[in-house]
Amino acid sequence: MITPEARARSVLAVLDLQAATRAASGRYLRSVPVRPGVRYWATSQPRSRKDLLGVQFYGEGLTEARRLRVRLEQAGFEPRSPQTRQATFAKPVPFSTDDAVDGPALRRLRRELDAILAEGAGGAEPARSFRDFMLDSPLADHEITLPTRTGDWREIG
């Protein structure tokens, strides 16, 4: 039998999301932040035969959570409370007929969630990782030769 953590990892993988942290019990996973204070959230309930995908707001993202709460609930995202001082909203997706992760349904759910998050951010693009930012630099393909450094430019004492 597959564990809830492994299913949650599969949910994030289907959506090309990288898991950043997990609960101590391993029941749910959080993605890397998509922008400050906002990340995706996934868990699985094998007994109920459903995976859950949602969004978690923390820190500076909590103001955005208050602004989007009604819109998320109208779209069927239910408030959850896996941690204090964090607002989490998730929506279930039933397992596929062969008990696998239902990729098409999860991708539709992510598009719905992304649209709601774009409303809250005024259409801002999701944050990129620092690595992606550096790789997109115009200097990314240039070899830079650094000067040799000796300690004679400062006093040693």
Helices and strands as residue ranges (DSSP letters): H 4-14, E 19-22, E 28-31, E 38-45, G 46-48, E 50-58, G 59-61, H 62-74, E 78-80, E 86-94, H 103-120, H 130-135, G 151-153
